[in-house]
């Protein structure tokens, strides 16, 4: 028979101990109070035994079983103390069933004591579900489909909703009013709540938008110069996003700034499998000229250029013959230039490079001449997006081009150096005979 059923009927436990105290000569005034302490002592002893059995025997057994199992979810349950929180509920459940028996002689105390234990049960169940949600989050982190999802934000939203419901239930227990009364009062105080919890509300809305629109994921490389962020996203919370910069510092950005401000996400580059090279070599304009027949013949020895030079030469000769160009003046008709052949060499060198994506945009173009020369820009994509590998590929390409440029009778523009200034020395004219003799 259940204890609650016994308590609501004759409550023979309380009456039996009460009669024994009267038989032993205890006055009736003190019998009720002594009887209360006796039953409380018995309950305390029972709870200690139950707690010992649950914690030392059952929990140890379940923990050992979880460690031996091949699944990981039960390990997360143990790590987040789900079993511990569940064990704490058992004494409370036993206590609330014993309340009518223990306080039978003090009926006015039954309601408040049960209400107090009910509140503890609400908090106990809340902590249990909180630990369970954390275990689910940790388990989902091991799944590839959830690796880059903001699981911490989801957990925080679930916790906020859960604590909100628990608060309403506790309010209803304490005041004895309907939960709708609390919600009505909450609506009246919404202006104050909006002011106090402004950042939390903005972060909550921003987290939903960020997750729904897939704007950012854990592991994304983002760049937000306004807030000093340039690195990988390591954590997305309800209120903040943590970015580990390349210098290993941590930048914390409010989540709603990702909605209100602009930022650059490099995920598209990483997913495409190609990283852009956009760098130019500035050619000294005074070194640009037409090529002679002998120079063209020498450049035919460059294997990458040989097919192009032969085809181009036939095209130029046909045009000049058709227009009857006077070849005594090089500007008449069409000619090959050293910068033109160098640009074609870069193009063919990139096309044969094994680390350059051939299925993406590949350009070698001239930019507008400036006081720093004529820029020849390389616009193409490497096949490896990793930073260190990308830098090596780009450096190797420009190492080769800077070394090859002299074979095209071209010069790279650079500001005058000390040896340039020394080459401009003019002999000093003596001002007297002694100086002249010296």
Buried (B, 14 or more C-beta within 10 A) or exposed (E): EEBBEBBEEEBEBBEEBBEEBEEEEBEEEEBBEBBBEBBEEBBEEBBEEBBEEBBEEBBEEBBEEBEEEEEEEBBBBBEBBBBBBBBBBBBBEBBBBBBBBBBBBEEEBBEEBBBBBBBBBBBBBBBBBBBBBBBBBBBBBEEEEBEBBBBBBBBBBBBBEBEEEBBBBBBBBEEEEEBEBBEEEBEEEEEEEEEEEEBBBBBBEBBBBBBEEEBBBBEBBBEBEEBEBBBBBEBBBBBBBBBBBEEEEEBEBBBBBBBEEEBEBBBEBBEEBBBBBEEBBBBBBEBBBEBEEEBBEEBBEBEBBEEBBEEBBEEBEEEBEEEEBEEEEEEEBEBBBBBBBBBBBBBBBBEEBEBBBEEBEBEBEBEEEEEBBBBBBBBBBBBBBEEEBBEBBBEEBBEEBEEBBEBBBBBBBEEEEEEEEEEEEEEEEEEEEEEEEE
